[in-house]
């Protein structure tokens, strides 16, 4: 396992080390669909330069319409070597796309270097989202644009709400680090807008995406939710068989089943696009 400066980042790195190969197809391709919306909103032109911060497996980076022969290029940056290894395997030689290990808080580019910065589901995982947005401002050229996405927690289903409430109770006996409580609201459109406007970005536009599905039973739902992020993954991974069984029973008793007999769930994403003056 890699080590990092704070306990949660260690947890994050361990999570991606274990789940990198599953990321793209998790929950019937939720992450693929969110990435496709980011690509659509970024509207990258062939001659533009782009940095995809927190690029993960390269779902967004590989789909950008950069053209090396026209001067376009894209750089994917991530703190997880495991995620970057997946991204590198898919890189086509001569595509104008490259990947590098690095952090969102301290990007490897000089000032005014790129036309577009992409922050896909990054802010809630970082220690200081404001610093990440300031870095985006720094590396953008005047007139450049930033594209941000984050999960919108306020649109969770009843099953999600019960899951996290029960999980928090189970986690009370463990010392598993979490980000600050205010990170949970980063995906609210008004919060994203506020963060960007406070950093002097202008012409902020927001949109949302809701992706729904279901699992057959509580066991399947818990396994699905185990991969929602580093904290659920860590907590569920330390539960013994008896605790897991109790968790399943409590979910089954607290959540209404859908008409076809499963747990309804969805992932809700907010997106924002803004410009640097």
SULSUL-V904008 format. One record per pair of residues at least 4 apart in sequence whose C-alpha atoms are under 7 Angstrom apart, sorted by the first residue. I is the first residue (numbers start at 1). J is the second residue. If there is no record, write none. Layout:
[[I,J] [I,J]]
//
This chain:
[[1,14] [2,10] [2,13] [3,10] [4,9] [4,10] [6,10] [7,11] [7,177] [8,12] [8,177] [8,178] [8,179] [9,13] [10,14] [11,15] [11,230] [12,16] [12,230] [13,17] [13,80] [14,18] [15,19] [15,230] [16,20] [16,80] [16,82] [16,83] [17,82] [19,23] [20,82] [20,83] [22,26] [24,29] [24,31] [24,32] [25,29] [26,30] [27,224] [29,33] [30,34] [30,211] [31,35] [32,36] [32,59] [33,37] [34,38] [35,39] [35,59] [35,60] [36,40] [36,60] [37,41] [38,42] [39,43] [39,60] [39,63] [39,64] [42,147] [44,48] [44,64] [44,65] [44,66] [45,65] [45,66] [46,65] [46,66] [46,67] [46,70] [46,72] [47,66] [47,67] [47,70] [47,71] [47,72] [48,66] [48,72] [48,73] [48,115] [49,72] [49,73] [49,74] [49,114] [49,115] [49,116] [50,73] [50,74] [50,75] [50,114] [50,115] [50,116] [50,117] [51,74] [51,75] [51,76] [51,116] [51,117] [51,118] [52,61] [52,75] [52,76] [52,77] [52,117] [52,118] [52,119] [53,76] [53,77] [53,78] [53,104] [53,118] [53,119] [54,77] [54,78] [54,104] [54,119] [54,120] [54,122] [55,61] [55,76] [55,77] [55,78] [56,78] [56,83] [56,84] [57,83] [57,84] [57,86] [57,87] [58,62] [58,76] [58,87] [59,63] [60,64] [61,74] [61,76] [66,72] [66,73] [66,74] [66,96] [67,71] [67,72] [67,73] [67,96] [68,72] [68,73] [68,95] [68,96] [72,96] [73,96] [73,97] [74,96] [74,97] [74,98] [75,97] [75,98] [75,99] [76,98] [76,99] [76,100] [77,99] [77,100] [77,101] [77,102] [78,84] [78,100] [78,101] [78,102] [78,103] [79,101] [79,102] [79,103] [80,84] [81,85] [81,101] [82,86] [83,87] [84,88] [85,89] [86,90] [87,91] [102,107] [103,107] [104,132] [105,131] [105,132] [105,135] [106,135] [107,135] [109,113] [109,139] [110,139] [111,138] [111,139] [111,140] [112,138] [112,139] [112,140] [112,141] [113,139] [113,140] [113,141] [114,139] [114,140] [114,141] [115,140] [115,141] [115,144] [115,145] [116,140] [116,144] [116,145] [116,146] [117,136] [117,140] [117,145] [117,146] [117,147] [118,146] [118,147] [118,148] [119,147] [119,148] [119,149] [120,148] [120,149] [120,150] [121,149] [121,150] [121,151] [122,126] [123,129] [124,183] [124,184] [124,186] [128,132] [129,133] [130,134] [131,135] [132,136] [133,137] [134,138] [134,199] [135,139] [136,140] [137,276] [140,144] [142,276] [142,277] [143,275] [143,276] [143,277] [144,275] [144,276] [145,273] [145,274] [145,275] [145,276] [146,273] [146,274] [146,275] [147,272] [147,273] [147,274] [148,271] [148,272] [148,273] [149,269] [149,270] [149,271] [149,272] [150,186] [150,187] [150,269] [150,270] [150,271] [151,187] [151,268] [151,269] [151,270] [152,187] [152,188] [152,268] [152,269] [152,270] [153,184] [153,185] [153,187] [155,268] [156,160] [156,161] [156,266] [157,161] [157,265] [157,266] [158,162] [158,255] [159,163] [159,255] [159,263] [159,265] [160,164] [160,265] [161,165] [162,166] [162,251] [163,167] [163,251] [164,168] [165,169] [166,170] [167,171] [168,172] [171,235] [178,231] [179,183] [185,191] [186,191] [186,192] [187,191] [187,192] [187,269] [187,270] [188,192] [188,270] [189,193] [189,206] [189,270] [190,194] [191,195] [192,196] [192,272] [193,197] [193,204] [194,198] [195,199] [196,200] [196,201] [197,201] [197,202] [201,274] [201,275] [201,276] [201,277] [202,274] [202,275] [202,276] [202,277] [203,274] [203,275] [204,272] [204,273] [204,274] [205,272] [205,273] [205,274] [206,271] [206,272] [206,273] [207,270] [207,271] [207,272] [208,269] [208,270] [208,271] [209,268] [209,269] [209,270] [210,266] [210,267] [210,268] [210,269] [211,266] [211,267] [211,268] [212,265] [212,266] [212,267] [213,264] [213,265] [213,266] [214,262] [214,263] [214,264] [214,265] [215,220] [215,221] [215,262] [215,263] [215,264] [216,220] [216,261] [216,262] [216,263] [217,221] [217,262] [217,263] [218,222] [218,248] [218,251] [218,252] [219,223] [219,248] [220,224] [221,225] [221,263] [222,226] [226,232] [226,233] [226,236] [227,233] [228,232] [229,233] [230,234] [231,235] [232,236] [233,237] [234,238] [235,239] [239,243] [239,244] [240,244] [241,245] [242,246] [243,247] [244,248] [245,249] [246,250] [247,251] [248,252] [249,253] [250,254] [251,255] [257,261] [257,262] [257,263] [258,262] [258,263] [258,264]]
//
